Amino acid sequence: MADHDVISIGLIILGPVVPLMALWLRLRFRLHQERERRNYLQTATALPAGSRVQEQRDDGTRLILDVGNATRNECA
């Protein structure tokens, strides 16, 4: 078998695998971000009533979380 045949077969096999790996990596990174965000919000909601948390994101947006007087069960 010639070298170009081996390369062609390898490219045929890798063709569908590369986009799937890219998708998997993107989803894994997103899941990590969401877990960190959940931990951040759990910590913020554990603060005493009247507290304020301000977050400056990488894209320049600002998020301000005011912890009110109501408990979690009272909001539901």
All heavy atoms as a GROMACS GRO file, in nm:
protein
  604
    1MET      N    1   0.085  -0.117   0.000
    1MET     CA    2   0.000   0.000   0.000
    1MET      C    3   0.090   0.124   0.000
    1MET      O    4   0.183   0.135   0.076
    1MET     CB    5  -0.088  -0.002   0.125
    1MET     CG    6  -0.206   0.089   0.115
    1MET     SD    7  -0.308   0.089   0.264
    1MET     CE    8  -0.429  -0.031   0.219
    2ALA      N    9   0.061   0.216  -0.083
    2ALA     CA   10   0.142   0.337  -0.096
    2ALA      C   11   0.114   0.432   0.020
    2ALA      O   12   0.009   0.426   0.084
    2ALA     CB   13   0.112   0.404  -0.229
    3ASP      N   14   0.209   0.520   0.043
    3ASP     CA   15   0.195   0.616   0.153
    3ASP      C   16   0.074   0.706   0.135
    3ASP      O   17   0.005   0.739   0.231
    3ASP     CB   18   0.321   0.701   0.165
    3ASP     CG   19   0.439   0.622   0.221
    3ASP    OD1   20   0.414   0.518   0.285
    3ASP    OD2   21   0.553   0.666   0.202
    4HIS      N   22   0.048   0.746   0.010
    4HIS     CA   23  -0.066   0.836  -0.012
    4HIS      C   24  -0.198   0.766   0.016
    4HIS      O   25  -0.295   0.830   0.053
    4HIS     CB   26  -0.062   0.895  -0.154
    4HIS     CG   27  -0.083   0.796  -0.263
    4HIS    ND1   28   0.018   0.713  -0.306
    4HIS    CD2   29  -0.193   0.766  -0.335
    4HIS    CE1   30  -0.030   0.635  -0.402
    4HIS    NE2   31  -0.158   0.666  -0.422
    5ASP      N   32  -0.204   0.633  -0.001
    5ASP     CA   33  -0.326   0.559   0.032
    5ASP      C   34  -0.350   0.558   0.183
    5ASP      O   35  -0.463   0.574   0.229
    5ASP     CB   36  -0.317   0.415  -0.018
    5ASP     CG   37  -0.324   0.406  -0.169
    5ASP    OD1   38  -0.377   0.501  -0.232
    5ASP    OD2   39  -0.275   0.305  -0.225
    6VAL      N   40  -0.243   0.541   0.258
    6VAL     CA   41  -0.255   0.542   0.405
    6VAL      C   42  -0.299   0.679   0.454
    6VAL      O   43  -0.385   0.690   0.542
    6VAL     CB   44  -0.120   0.500   0.469
    6VAL    CG1   45  -0.125   0.517   0.620
    6VAL    CG2   46  -0.082   0.359   0.431
    7ILE      N   47  -0.243   0.783   0.396
    7ILE     CA   48  -0.281   0.919   0.434
    7ILE      C   49  -0.427   0.945   0.398
    7ILE      O   50  -0.502   1.003   0.476
    7ILE     CB   51  -0.187   1.021   0.367
    7ILE    CG1   52  -0.047   1.007   0.426
    7ILE    CG2   53  -0.239   1.164   0.385
    7ILE    CD1   54   0.059   1.089   0.355
    8SER      N   55  -0.469   0.900   0.282
    8SER     CA   56  -0.608   0.920   0.240
    8SER      C   57  -0.704   0.848   0.333
    8SER      O   58  -0.807   0.904   0.373
    8SER     CB   59  -0.628   0.870   0.097
    8SER     OG   60  -0.550   0.945   0.007
    9ILE      N   61  -0.672   0.726   0.369
    9ILE     CA   62  -0.758   0.651   0.460
    9ILE      C   63  -0.762   0.720   0.596
    9ILE      O   64  -0.868   0.731   0.659
    9ILE     CB   65  -0.708   0.505   0.472
    9ILE    CG1   66  -0.732   0.432   0.339
    9ILE    CG2   67  -0.780   0.432   0.586
    9ILE    CD1   68  -0.667   0.296   0.331
   10GLY      N   69  -0.648   0.767   0.643
   10GLY     CA   70  -0.643   0.839   0.770
   10GLY      C   71  -0.729   0.964   0.769
   10GLY      O   72  -0.800   0.994   0.866
   11LEU      N   73  -0.724   1.038   0.660
   11LEU     CA   74  -0.806   1.159   0.649
   11LEU      C   75  -0.955   1.126   0.643
   11LEU      O   76  -1.038   1.199   0.699
   11LEU     CB   77  -0.765   1.240   0.526
   11LEU     CG   78  -0.628   1.309   0.535
   11LEU    CD1   79  -0.594   1.375   0.402
   11LEU    CD2   80  -0.627   1.409   0.648
   12ILE      N   81  -0.988   1.017   0.576
   12ILE     CA   82  -1.129   0.975   0.569
   12ILE      C   83  -1.180   0.938   0.708
   12ILE      O   84  -1.292   0.972   0.746
   12ILE     CB   85  -1.146   0.858   0.470
   12ILE    CG1   86  -1.125   0.908   0.328
   12ILE    CG2   87  -1.282   0.793   0.485
   12ILE    CD1   88  -1.116   0.799   0.224
   13ILE      N   89  -1.096   0.872   0.786
   13ILE     CA   90  -1.136   0.832   0.921
   13ILE      C   91  -1.142   0.954   1.014
   13ILE      O   92  -1.234   0.967   1.093
   13ILE     CB   93  -1.039   0.726   0.976
   13ILE    CG1   94  -1.055   0.596   0.898
   13ILE    CG2   95  -1.062   0.702   1.125
   13ILE    CD1   96  -0.951   0.491   0.929
   14LEU      N   97  -1.046   1.044   1.003
   14LEU     CA   98  -1.041   1.160   1.091
   14LEU      C   99  -1.143   1.269   1.056
   14LEU      O  100  -1.175   1.350   1.140
   14LEU     CB  101  -0.901   1.221   1.090
   14LEU     CG  102  -0.794   1.145   1.168
   14LEU    CD1  103  -0.659   1.214   1.152
   14LEU    CD2  104  -0.831   1.135   1.314
   15GLY      N  105  -1.194   1.267   0.934
   15GLY     CA  106  -1.288   1.370   0.890
   15GLY      C  107  -1.404   1.391   0.986
   15GLY      O  108  -1.427   1.503   1.031
   16PRO      N  109  -1.479   1.288   1.021
   16PRO     CA  110  -1.591   1.308   1.113
   16PRO      C  111  -1.548   1.317   1.260
   16PRO      O  112  -1.622   1.369   1.343
   16PRO     CB  113  -1.679   1.186   1.092
   16PRO     CG  114  -1.602   1.090   1.012
   16PRO     CD  115  -1.484   1.158   0.956
   17VAL      N  116  -1.430   1.270   1.293
   17VAL     CA  117  -1.387   1.267   1.433
   17VAL      C  118  -1.348   1.406   1.482
   17VAL      O  119  -1.379   1.443   1.596
   17VAL     CB  120  -1.270   1.167   1.451
   17VAL    CG1  121  -1.211   1.176   1.590
   17VAL    CG2  122  -1.316   1.026   1.421
   18VAL      N  123  -1.282   1.484   1.400
   18VAL     CA  124  -1.233   1.616   1.442
   18VAL      C  125  -1.348   1.709   1.482
   18VAL      O  126  -1.342   1.770   1.590
   18VAL     CB  127  -1.143   1.678   1.333
   18VAL    CG1  128  -1.109   1.822   1.365
   18VAL    CG2  129  -1.018   1.594   1.316
   19PRO      N  130  -1.456   1.722   1.404
   19PRO     CA  131  -1.566   1.809   1.450
   19PRO      C  132  -1.631   1.758   1.579
   19PRO      O  133  -1.671   1.837   1.664
   19PRO     CB  134  -1.667   1.806   1.335
   19PRO     CG  135  -1.588   1.766   1.216
   19PRO     CD  136  -1.478   1.678   1.267
   20LEU      N  137  -1.639   1.626   1.596
   20LEU     CA  138  -1.697   1.572   1.718
   20LEU      C  139  -1.608   1.603   1.839
   20LEU      O  140  -1.658   1.635   1.947
   20LEU     CB  141  -1.718   1.421   1.706
   20LEU     CG  142  -1.830   1.378   1.613
   20LEU    CD1  143  -1.833   1.226   1.600
   20LEU    CD2  144  -1.963   1.428   1.662
   21MET      N  145  -1.478   1.596   1.822
   21MET     CA  146  -1.387   1.629   1.930
   21MET      C  147  -1.397   1.778   1.965
   21MET      O  148  -1.394   1.815   2.083
   21MET     CB  149  -1.243   1.594   1.893
   21MET     CG  150  -1.214   1.446   1.894
   21MET     SD  151  -1.239   1.371   2.056
   21MET     CE  152  -1.111   1.451   2.150
   22ALA      N  153  -1.411   1.862   1.863
   22ALA     CA  154  -1.426   2.006   1.888
   22ALA      C  155  -1.554   2.033   1.965
   22ALA      O  156  -1.555   2.113   2.060
   22ALA     CB  157  -1.425   2.082   1.756
   23LEU      N  158  -1.662   1.966   1.928
   23LEU     CA  159  -1.789   1.982   1.999
   23LEU      C  160  -1.777   1.934   2.143
   23LEU      O  161  -1.822   2.001   2.236
   23LEU     CB  162  -1.900   1.904   1.927
   23LEU     CG  163  -2.036   1.904   1.993
   23LEU    CD1  164  -2.092   2.045   1.999
   23LEU    CD2  165  -2.130   1.810   1.919
   24TRP      N  166  -1.714   1.821   2.164
   24TRP     CA  167  -1.695   1.767   2.298
   24TRP      C  168  -1.614   1.863   2.384
   24TRP      O  169  -1.650   1.889   2.500
   24TRP     CB  170  -1.626   1.630   2.289
   24TRP     CG  171  -1.603   1.568   2.423
   24TRP    CD1  172  -1.695   1.504   2.501
   24TRP    CD2  173  -1.480   1.566   2.495
   24TRP    NE1  174  -1.636   1.463   2.617
   24TRP    CE2  175  -1.505   1.498   2.616
   24TRP    CE3  176  -1.352   1.613   2.469
   24TRP    CZ2  177  -1.405   1.478   2.711
   24TRP    CZ3  178  -1.254   1.593   2.563
   24TRP    CH2  179  -1.280   1.526   2.682
   25LEU      N  180  -1.507   1.919   2.329
   25LEU     CA  181  -1.426   2.014   2.405
   25LEU      C  182  -1.503   2.140   2.440
   25LEU      O  183  -1.494   2.193   2.550
   25LEU     CB  184  -1.299   2.049   2.328
   25LEU     CG  185  -1.193   1.939   2.321
   25LEU    CD1  186  -1.082   1.979   2.225
   25LEU    CD2  187  -1.138   1.909   2.458
   26ARG      N  188  -1.582   2.189   2.344
   26ARG     CA  189  -1.664   2.308   2.368
   26ARG      C  190  -1.766   2.282   2.478
   26ARG      O  191  -1.786   2.364   2.568
   26ARG     CB  192  -1.735   2.347   2.239
   26ARG     CG  193  -1.723   2.490   2.206
   26ARG     CD  194  -1.785   2.536   2.076
   26ARG     NE  195  -1.874   2.448   2.007
   26ARG     CZ  196  -1.848   2.391   1.890
   26ARG    NH1  197  -1.734   2.412   1.830
   26ARG    NH2  198  -1.936   2.314   1.831
   27LEU      N  199  -1.832   2.166   2.474
   27LEU     CA  200  -1.932   2.131   2.575
   27LEU      C  201  -1.868   2.112   2.712
   27LEU      O  202  -1.923   2.153   2.814
   27LEU     CB  203  -2.008   2.005   2.535
   27LEU     CG  204  -2.102   2.020   2.417
   27LEU    CD1  205  -2.160   1.886   2.377
   27LEU    CD2  206  -2.214   2.119   2.447
   28ARG      N  207  -1.752   2.052   2.714
   28ARG     CA  208  -1.681   2.031   2.840
   28ARG      C  209  -1.642   2.164   2.903
   28ARG      O  210  -1.658   2.185   3.023
   28ARG     CB  211  -1.558   1.944   2.815
   28ARG     CG  212  -1.482   1.910   2.938
   28ARG     CD  213  -1.364   1.822   2.904
   28ARG     NE  214  -1.270   1.820   3.012
   28ARG     CZ  215  -1.248   1.715   3.088
   28ARG    NH1  216  -1.311   1.603   3.065
   28ARG    NH2  217  -1.160   1.720   3.185
   29PHE      N  218  -1.591   2.256   2.822
   29PHE     CA  219  -1.554   2.388   2.871
   29PHE      C  220  -1.676   2.463   2.922
   29PHE      O  221  -1.673   2.527   3.027
   29PHE     CB  222  -1.484   2.467   2.760
   29PHE     CG  223  -1.441   2.603   2.803
   29PHE    CD1  224  -1.334   2.620   2.890
   29PHE    CD2  225  -1.507   2.715   2.756
   29PHE    CE1  226  -1.295   2.747   2.930
   29PHE    CE2  227  -1.468   2.842   2.797
   29PHE     CZ  228  -1.362   2.857   2.884
   30ARG      N  229  -1.787   2.453   2.850
   30ARG     CA  230  -1.911   2.521   2.890
   30ARG      C  231  -1.964   2.464   3.022
   30ARG      O  232  -2.011   2.537   3.108
   30ARG     CB  233  -2.014   2.505   2.778
   30ARG     CG  234  -2.144   2.570   2.808
   30ARG     CD  235  -2.125   2.717   2.819
   30ARG     NE  236  -2.236   2.778   2.752
   30ARG     CZ  237  -2.253   2.906   2.744
   30ARG    NH1  238  -2.166   2.985   2.797
   30ARG    NH2  239  -2.356   2.955   2.684
   31LEU      N  240  -1.957   2.331   3.037
   31LEU     CA  241  -2.001   2.268   3.161
   31LEU      C  242  -1.917   2.315   3.278
   31LEU      O  243  -1.969   2.343   3.386
   31LEU     CB  244  -1.993   2.116   3.148
   31LEU     CG  245  -2.034   2.035   3.270
   31LEU    CD1  246  -2.180   2.060   3.304
   31LEU    CD2  247  -2.010   1.887   3.246
   32HIS      N  248  -1.787   2.327   3.257
   32HIS     CA  249  -1.699   2.378   3.362
   32HIS      C  250  -1.738   2.520   3.401
   32HIS      O  251  -1.744   2.554   3.520
   32HIS     CB  252  -1.553   2.372   3.314
   32HIS     CG  253  -1.457   2.428   3.413
   32HIS    ND1  254  -1.426   2.365   3.531
   32HIS    CD2  255  -1.385   2.543   3.413
   32HIS    CE1  256  -1.339   2.439   3.599
   32HIS    NE2  257  -1.313   2.547   3.528
   33GLN      N  258  -1.767   2.604   3.304
   33GLN     CA  259  -1.809   2.742   3.331
   33GLN      C  260  -1.940   2.745   3.410
   33GLN      O  261  -1.955   2.824   3.504
   33GLN     CB  262  -1.829   2.819   3.201
   33GLN     CG  263  -1.702   2.862   3.134
   33GLN     CD  264  -1.733   2.940   3.007
   33GLN    OE1  265  -1.827   2.911   2.936
   33GLN    NE2  266  -1.650   3.039   2.979
   34GLU      N  267  -2.033   2.659   3.372
   34GLU     CA  268  -2.163   2.656   3.440
   34GLU      C  269  -2.149   2.607   3.584
   34GLU      O  270  -2.217   2.657   3.674
   34GLU     CB  271  -2.263   2.569   3.364
   34GLU     CG  272  -2.304   2.628   3.230
   34GLU     CD  273  -2.374   2.763   3.244
   34GLU    OE1  274  -2.450   2.783   3.340
   34GLU    OE2  275  -2.349   2.850   3.159
   35ARG      N  276  -2.061   2.511   3.607
   35ARG     CA  277  -2.038   2.464   3.744
   35ARG      C  278  -1.977   2.574   3.830
   35ARG      O  279  -2.016   2.593   3.945
   35ARG     CB  280  -1.945   2.342   3.742
   35ARG     CG  281  -2.015   2.217   3.700
   35ARG     CD  282  -1.922   2.098   3.708
   35ARG     NE  283  -1.992   1.978   3.665
   35ARG     CZ  284  -1.932   1.873   3.617
   35ARG    NH1  285  -1.801   1.869   3.607
   35ARG    NH2  286  -2.002   1.768   3.580
   36GLU      N  287  -1.879   2.645   3.774
   36GLU     CA  288  -1.819   2.757   3.847
   36GLU      C  289  -1.924   2.864   3.876
   36GLU      O  290  -1.926   2.922   3.984
   36GLU     CB  291  -1.702   2.816   3.768
   36GLU     CG  292  -1.582   2.726   3.760
   36GLU     CD  293  -1.521   2.698   3.897
   36GLU    OE1  294  -1.513   2.792   3.980
   36GLU    OE2  295  -1.483   2.582   3.921
   37ARG      N  296  -2.009   2.891   3.780
   37ARG     CA  297  -2.115   2.991   3.798
   37ARG      C  298  -2.212   2.949   3.908
   37ARG      O  299  -2.254   3.030   3.990
   37ARG     CB  300  -2.189   3.008   3.665
   37ARG     CG  301  -2.290   3.114   3.668
   37ARG     CD  302  -2.223   3.243   3.627
   37ARG     NE  303  -2.321   3.346   3.628
   37ARG     CZ  304  -2.305   3.459   3.694
   37ARG    NH1  305  -2.196   3.483   3.756
   37ARG    NH2  306  -2.398   3.549   3.693
   38ARG      N  307  -2.249   2.821   3.909
   38ARG     CA  308  -2.340   2.769   4.012
   38ARG      C  309  -2.278   2.785   4.151
   38ARG      O  310  -2.343   2.828   4.244
   38ARG     CB  311  -2.373   2.623   3.985
   38ARG     CG  312  -2.473   2.566   4.086
   38ARG     CD  313  -2.490   2.418   4.072
   38ARG     NE  314  -2.361   2.355   4.102
   38ARG     CZ  315  -2.325   2.236   4.059
   38ARG    NH1  316  -2.404   2.168   3.980
   38ARG    NH2  317  -2.208   2.186   4.091
   39ASN      N  318  -2.149   2.750   4.163
   39ASN     CA  319  -2.081   2.765   4.292
   39ASN      C  320  -2.077   2.911   4.335
   39ASN      O  321  -2.096   2.943   4.453
   39ASN     CB  322  -1.939   2.708   4.284
   39ASN     CG  323  -1.938   2.559   4.269
   39ASN    OD1  324  -2.034   2.491   4.302
   39ASN    ND2  325  -1.828   2.506   4.219
   40TYR      N  326  -2.053   3.000   4.240
   40TYR     CA  327  -2.050   3.144   4.267
   40TYR      C  328  -2.186   3.191   4.319
   40TYR      O  329  -2.194   3.264   4.419
   40TYR     CB  330  -2.010   3.218   4.140
   40TYR     CG  331  -2.020   3.367   4.148
   40TYR    CD1  332  -1.922   3.441   4.212
   40TYR    CD2  333  -2.127   3.434   4.089
   40TYR    CE1  334  -1.930   3.579   4.218
   40TYR    CE2  335  -2.136   3.571   4.095
   40TYR     CZ  336  -2.037   3.643   4.160
   40TYR     OH  337  -2.046   3.779   4.165
   41LEU      N  338  -2.293   3.150   4.253
   41LEU     CA  339  -2.426   3.193   4.293
   41LEU      C  340  -2.467   3.132   4.427
   41LEU      O  341  -2.534   3.198   4.508
   41LEU     CB  342  -2.528   3.160   4.185
   41LEU     CG  343  -2.516   3.243   4.059
   41LEU    CD1  344  -2.613   3.193   3.952
   41LEU    CD2  345  -2.539   3.390   4.087
   42GLN      N  346  -2.428   3.008   4.454
   42GLN     CA  347  -2.457   2.947   4.583
   42GLN      C  348  -2.387   3.023   4.695
   42GLN      O  349  -2.444   3.046   4.801
   42GLN     CB  350  -2.415   2.801   4.584
   42GLN     CG  351  -2.508   2.710   4.509
   42GLN     CD  352  -2.457   2.566   4.504
   42GLN    OE1  353  -2.341   2.538   4.531
   42GLN    NE2  354  -2.545   2.475   4.469
   43THR      N  355  -2.266   3.064   4.670
   43THR     CA  356  -2.192   3.142   4.769
   43THR      C  357  -2.257   3.278   4.788
   43THR      O  358  -2.272   3.325   4.902
   43THR     CB  359  -2.045   3.160   4.725
   43THR    OG1  360  -1.986   3.031   4.707
   43THR    CG2  361  -1.966   3.237   4.827
   44ALA      N  362  -2.296   3.341   4.680
   44ALA     CA  363  -2.358   3.474   4.689
   44ALA      C  364  -2.491   3.468   4.763
   44ALA      O  365  -2.523   3.559   4.840
   44ALA     CB  366  -2.377   3.532   4.549
   45THR      N  367  -2.569   3.365   4.742
   45THR     CA  368  -2.699   3.356   4.810
   45THR      C  369  -2.684   3.320   4.957
   45THR      O  370  -2.779   3.335   5.033
   45THR     CB  371  -2.792   3.255   4.740
   45THR    OG1  372  -2.727   3.128   4.735
   45THR    CG2  373  -2.829   3.302   4.602
   46ALA      N  374  -2.567   3.273   4.998
   46ALA     CA  375  -2.543   3.242   5.139
   46ALA      C  376  -2.507   3.367   5.219
   46ALA      O  377  -2.495   3.362   5.341
   46ALA     CB  378  -2.433   3.138   5.152
   47LEU      N  379  -2.490   3.480   5.151
   47LEU     CA  380  -2.455   3.605   5.219
   47LEU      C  381  -2.574   3.656   5.300
   47LEU      O  382  -2.689   3.626   5.269
   47LEU     CB  383  -2.414   3.711   5.116
   47LEU     CG  384  -2.286   3.681   5.039
   47LEU    CD1  385  -2.268   3.784   4.927
   47LEU    CD2  386  -2.166   3.681   5.131
   48PRO      N  387  -2.548   3.736   5.401
   48PRO     CA  388  -2.659   3.790   5.481
   48PRO      C  389  -2.746   3.886   5.399
   48PRO      O  390  -2.701   3.943   5.300
   48PRO     CB  391  -2.589   3.863   5.596
   48PRO     CG  392  -2.446   3.876   5.557
   48PRO     CD  393  -2.418   3.776   5.451
   49ALA      N  394  -2.868   3.902   5.443
   49ALA     CA  395  -2.963   3.990   5.374
   49ALA      C  396  -2.909   4.132   5.367
   49ALA      O  397  -2.845   4.180   5.461
   49ALA     CB  398  -3.097   3.989   5.446
   50GLY      N  399  -2.929   4.197   5.254
   50GLY     CA  400  -2.882   4.333   5.234
   50GLY      C  401  -2.744   4.341   5.170
   50GLY      O  402  -2.695   4.449   5.143
   51SER      N  403  -2.680   4.226   5.148
   51SER     CA  404  -2.547   4.226   5.087
   51SER      C  405  -2.557   4.252   4.937
   51SER      O  406  -2.661   4.231   4.876
   51SER     CB  407  -2.478   4.092   5.109
   51SER     OG  408  -2.459   4.068   5.245
   52ARG      N  409  -2.448   4.296   4.880
   52ARG     CA  410  -2.443   4.322   4.737
   52ARG      C  411  -2.313   4.264   4.680
   52ARG      O  412  -2.207   4.284   4.735
   52ARG     CB  413  -2.447   4.471   4.709
   52ARG     CG  414  -2.430   4.505   4.563
   52ARG     CD  415  -2.433   4.652   4.541
   52ARG     NE  416  -2.569   4.684   4.501
   52ARG     CZ  417  -2.610   4.803   4.465
   52ARG    NH1  418  -2.528   4.903   4.467
   52ARG    NH2  419  -2.733   4.823   4.427
   53VAL      N  420  -2.327   4.190   4.568
   53VAL     CA  421  -2.212   4.131   4.500
   53VAL      C  422  -2.207   4.190   4.360
   53VAL      O  423  -2.308   4.193   4.291
   53VAL     CB  424  -2.224   3.976   4.493
   53VAL    CG1  425  -2.107   3.917   4.417
   53VAL    CG2  426  -2.234   3.916   4.630
   54GLN      N  427  -2.091   4.237   4.321
   54GLN     CA  428  -2.074   4.295   4.188
   54GLN      C  429  -1.969   4.215   4.112
   54GLN      O  430  -1.863   4.186   4.164
   54GLN     CB  431  -2.031   4.440   4.197
   54GLN     CG  432  -2.015   4.507   4.064
   54GLN     CD  433  -1.986   4.655   4.081
   54GLN    OE1  434  -2.018   4.715   4.183
   54GLN    NE2  435  -1.925   4.713   3.981
   55GLU      N  436  -2.001   4.180   3.988
   55GLU     CA  437  -1.910   4.102   3.904
   55GLU      C  438  -1.884   4.178   3.775
   55GLU      O  439  -1.977   4.224   3.710
   55GLU     CB  440  -1.973   3.966   3.872
   55GLU     CG  441  -1.891   3.882   3.778
   55GLU     CD  442  -1.962   3.753   3.738
   55GLU    OE1  443  -2.069   3.723   3.794
   55GLU    OE2  444  -1.912   3.686   3.648
   56GLN      N  445  -1.759   4.191   3.739
   56GLN     CA  446  -1.720   4.252   3.612
   56GLN      C  447  -1.675   4.139   3.520
   56GLN      O  448  -1.579   4.071   3.549
   56GLN     CB  449  -1.605   4.351   3.632
   56GLN     CG  450  -1.562   4.423   3.508
   56GLN     CD  451  -1.657   4.535   3.471
   56GLN    OE1  452  -1.716   4.597   3.557
   56GLN    NE2  453  -1.672   4.561   3.343
   57ARG      N  454  -1.746   4.119   3.410
   57ARG     CA  455  -1.714   4.010   3.319
   57ARG      C  456  -1.609   4.050   3.217
   57ARG      O  457  -1.580   4.168   3.200
   57ARG     CB  458  -1.841   3.964   3.248
   57ARG     CG  459  -1.941   3.905   3.345
   57ARG     CD  460  -2.057   3.847   3.274
   57ARG     NE  461  -2.146   3.781   3.369
   57ARG     CZ  462  -2.255   3.719   3.334
   57ARG    NH1  463  -2.291   3.715   3.208
   57ARG    NH2  464  -2.329   3.663   3.425
   58ASP      N  465  -1.554   3.950   3.148
   58ASP     CA  466  -1.448   3.975   3.050
   58ASP      C  467  -1.496   4.063   2.934
   58ASP      O  468  -1.417   4.136   2.876
   58ASP     CB  469  -1.394   3.843   2.995
   58ASP     CG  470  -1.320   3.764   3.100
   58ASP    OD1  471  -1.272   3.825   3.199
   58ASP    OD2  472  -1.308   3.641   3.086
   59ASP      N  473  -1.625   4.052   2.900
   59ASP     CA  474  -1.675   4.130   2.786
   59ASP      C  475  -1.712   4.272   2.824
   59ASP      O  476  -1.762   4.349   2.743
   59ASP     CB  477  -1.793   4.059   2.720
   59ASP     CG  478  -1.913   4.045   2.814
   59ASP    OD1  479  -1.902   4.084   2.931
   59ASP    OD2  480  -2.016   3.993   2.767
   60GLY      N  481  -1.689   4.310   2.949
   60GLY     CA  482  -1.715   4.446   2.993
   60GLY      C  483  -1.849   4.466   3.062
   60GLY      O  484  -1.874   4.572   3.118
   61THR      N  485  -1.936   4.367   3.058
   61THR     CA  486  -2.065   4.381   3.125
   61THR      C  487  -2.047   4.366   3.275
   61THR      O  488  -1.954   4.302   3.322
   61THR     CB  489  -2.166   4.277   3.073
   61THR    OG1  490  -2.114   4.146   3.095
   61THR    CG2  491  -2.196   4.297   2.926
   62ARG      N  492  -2.138   4.424   3.347
   62ARG     CA  493  -2.133   4.420   3.493
   62ARG      C  494  -2.262   4.356   3.545
   62ARG      O  495  -2.371   4.389   3.500
   62ARG     CB  496  -2.120   4.562   3.547
   62ARG     CG  497  -2.097   4.565   3.695
   62ARG     CD  498  -2.086   4.705   3.747
   62ARG     NE  499  -1.992   4.781   3.665
   62ARG     CZ  500  -1.979   4.912   3.673
   62ARG    NH1  501  -2.050   4.981   3.757
   62ARG    NH2  502  -1.893   4.974   3.596
   63LEU      N  503  -2.246   4.267   3.640
   63LEU     CA  504  -2.359   4.200   3.703
   63LEU      C  505  -2.358   4.236   3.851
   63LEU      O  506  -2.256   4.222   3.918
   63LEU     CB  507  -2.347   4.048   3.686
   63LEU     CG  508  -2.451   3.963   3.757
   63LEU    CD1  509  -2.587   3.983   3.691
   63LEU    CD2  510  -2.412   3.818   3.754
   64ILE      N  511  -2.472   4.287   3.900
   64ILE     CA  512  -2.485   4.321   4.041
   64ILE      C  513  -2.596   4.234   4.100
   64ILE      O  514  -2.707   4.231   4.047
   64ILE     CB  515  -2.516   4.470   4.060
   64ILE    CG1  516  -2.403   4.555   4.002
   64ILE    CG2  517  -2.539   4.500   4.207
   64ILE    CD1  518  -2.433   4.703   4.002
   65LEU      N  519  -2.564   4.166   4.207
   65LEU     CA  520  -2.660   4.080   4.276
   65LEU      C  521  -2.687   4.138   4.413
   65LEU      O  522  -2.596   4.149   4.495
   65LEU     CB  523  -2.605   3.937   4.287
   65LEU     CG  524  -2.687   3.838   4.366
   65LEU    CD1  525  -2.818   3.809   4.293
   65LEU    CD2  526  -2.610   3.709   4.386
   66ASP      N  527  -2.811   4.180   4.436
   66ASP     CA  528  -2.852   4.230   4.567
   66ASP      C  529  -2.924   4.117   4.640
   66ASP      O  530  -3.021   4.062   4.588
   66ASP     CB  531  -2.948   4.349   4.554
   66ASP     CG  532  -2.877   4.474   4.507
   66ASP    OD1  533  -2.763   4.496   4.551
   66ASP    OD2  534  -2.936   4.547   4.426
   67VAL      N  535  -2.875   4.085   4.759
   67VAL     CA  536  -2.939   3.981   4.838
   67VAL      C  537  -3.046   4.050   4.921
   67VAL      O  538  -3.017   4.133   5.008
   67VAL     CB  539  -2.837   3.909   4.929
   67VAL    CG1  540  -2.906   3.801   5.010
   67VAL    CG2  541  -2.725   3.851   4.845
   68GLY      N  542  -3.171   4.017   4.891
   68GLY     CA  543  -3.284   4.082   4.958
   68GLY      C  544  -3.314   4.020   5.093
   68GLY      O  545  -3.240   3.937   5.146
   69ASN      N  546  -3.428   4.059   5.150
   69ASN     CA  547  -3.467   4.012   5.282
   69ASN      C  548  -3.538   3.877   5.278
   69ASN      O  549  -3.542   3.807   5.377
   69ASN     CB  550  -3.561   4.114   5.347
   69ASN     CG  551  -3.488   4.244   5.374
   69ASN    OD1  552  -3.368   4.244   5.396
   69ASN    ND2  553  -3.560   4.355   5.372
   70ALA      N  554  -3.597   3.839   5.163
   70ALA     CA  555  -3.673   3.715   5.154
   70ALA      C  556  -3.578   3.596   5.146
   70ALA      O  557  -3.471   3.603   5.087
   70ALA     CB  558  -3.762   3.718   5.030
   71THR      N  559  -3.619   3.488   5.209
   71THR     CA  560  -3.541   3.365   5.197
   71THR      C  561  -3.579   3.294   5.068
   71THR      O  562  -3.676   3.331   5.002
   71THR     CB  563  -3.567   3.270   5.316
   71THR    OG1  564  -3.704   3.233   5.315
   71THR    CG2  565  -3.532   3.336   5.448
   72ARG      N  566  -3.507   3.193   5.036
   72ARG     CA  567  -3.534   3.121   4.910
   72ARG      C  568  -3.673   3.060   4.907
   72ARG      O  569  -3.741   3.062   4.807
   72ARG     CB  570  -3.428   3.013   4.891
   72ARG     CG  571  -3.438   2.943   4.761
   72ARG     CD  572  -3.324   2.848   4.744
   72ARG     NE  573  -3.331   2.794   4.610
   72ARG     CZ  574  -3.230   2.742   4.546
   72ARG    NH1  575  -3.114   2.735   4.601
   72ARG    NH2  576  -3.244   2.695   4.426
   73ASN      N  577  -3.718   3.005   5.020
   73ASN     CA  578  -3.851   2.943   5.024
   73ASN      C  579  -3.962   3.047   5.013
   73ASN      O  580  -4.068   3.017   4.962
   73ASN     CB  581  -3.868   2.866   5.156
   73ASN     CG  582  -3.780   2.742   5.159
   73ASN    OD1  583  -3.742   2.690   5.055
   73ASN    ND2  584  -3.744   2.699   5.279
   74GLU      N  585  -3.939   3.168   5.058
   74GLU     CA  586  -4.041   3.273   5.049
   74GLU      C  587  -4.059   3.322   4.907
   74GLU      O  588  -4.163   3.373   4.872
   74GLU     CB  589  -4.003   3.390   5.140
   74GLU     CG  590  -4.011   3.357   5.287
   74GLU     CD  591  -3.956   3.468   5.374
   74GLU    OE1  592  -3.899   3.562   5.318
   74GLU    OE2  593  -3.969   3.460   5.496
   75CYS      N  594  -3.956   3.307   4.823
   75CYS     CA  595  -3.964   3.355   4.685
   75CYS      C  596  -4.041   3.258   4.597
   75CYS      O  597  -4.092   3.295   4.493
   75CYS     CB  598  -3.823   3.374   4.627
   75CYS     SG  599  -3.733   3.508   4.705
   76ALA      N  600  -4.048   3.133   4.635
   76ALA     CA  601  -4.111   3.030   4.550
   76ALA      C  602  -4.260   3.039   4.552
   76ALA      O  603  -4.324   3.094   4.631
   76ALA     CB  604  -4.065   2.893   4.594
   0.00000   0.00000   0.00000
